[in-house]
């Protein structure tokens, strides 16, 4: 792989790492909001919806991390 393509891949990796950080912030905020709800609401429909969102955000972070790993492997 030439230097120009490697540079472009590294820029994408940087963007993905920034995206992962943003997802993590949102996930932490949602978890904090869930934790601060009364227990009766946490166990209700709203709490379940929030927990599902947290799980989906975690899955998205894992997917972004996999993409970063693959790109790093391609640029070596």
C-alpha positions in Angstrom: 0.0 0.0 0.0 1.4 3.4 -0.9 1.8 6.3 1.6 -1.2 8.3 0.3 -3.6 5.4 0.8 -2.1 4.6 4.2 -2.5 8.3 5.2 -6.2 8.2 4.1 -6.8 5.1 6.1 -5.1 6.6 9.2 -7.4 9.7 8.8 -10.4 7.3 8.7 -9.1 5.5 11.8 -8.8 8.8 13.6 -12.4 9.7 12.7 -13.7 6.4 13.8 -11.9 6.7 17.1 -13.5 10.1 17.6 -16.9 8.6 16.7 -16.3 5.8 19.3 -15.6 8.4 22.0 -18.8 10.3 21.1 -20.8 7.1 21.3 -19.2 6.3 24.6 -20.2 9.7 26.0 -23.8 9.2 24.9 -23.9 5.7 26.4 -22.5 7.0 29.7 -25.1 9.8 29.8 -27.9 7.3 29.1 -26.6 4.9 31.8 -26.4 7.7 34.3 -29.9 8.8 33.5 -31.1 5.2 33.9 -29.2 4.9 37.2 -30.7 8.1 38.5 -34.3 7.0 37.9 -36.4 5.6 40.7 -36.1 1.8 40.7 -39.8 1.4 39.8 -39.2 3.3 36.6 -35.9 1.4 35.9 -37.9 -1.8 35.9 -40.7 -0.4 33.8 -41.0 0.0 30.0 -39.0 3.3 30.0 -36.1 1.7 31.9 -36.2 -1.3 29.5 -36.1 1.0 26.5 -33.2 2.9 28.0 -31.3 -0.4 28.8 -31.9 -1.6 25.2 -30.5 1.7 23.9 -27.4 1.3 26.1 -26.9 -2.2 24.8 -27.2 -1.0 21.2 -24.7 1.8 21.8 -22.3 -0.7 23.2 -22.8 -2.9 20.2 -22.1 0.1 17.9 -18.9 0.8 19.8 -17.8 -2.8 19.3 -18.5 -2.5 15.6 -16.5 0.7 15.3 -13.7 -0.9 17.2 -13.8 -3.9 14.8 -13.6 -1.5 11.8 -10.6 0.3 13.3 -8.9 -3.1 13.9 -9.6 -4.1 10.3 -8.3 -0.8 8.9 -5.2 -1.0 11.0 -4.6 -4.5 9.6 -5.0 -3.2 6.1 -2.6 -0.3 6.5 0.3 -2.4 7.8 
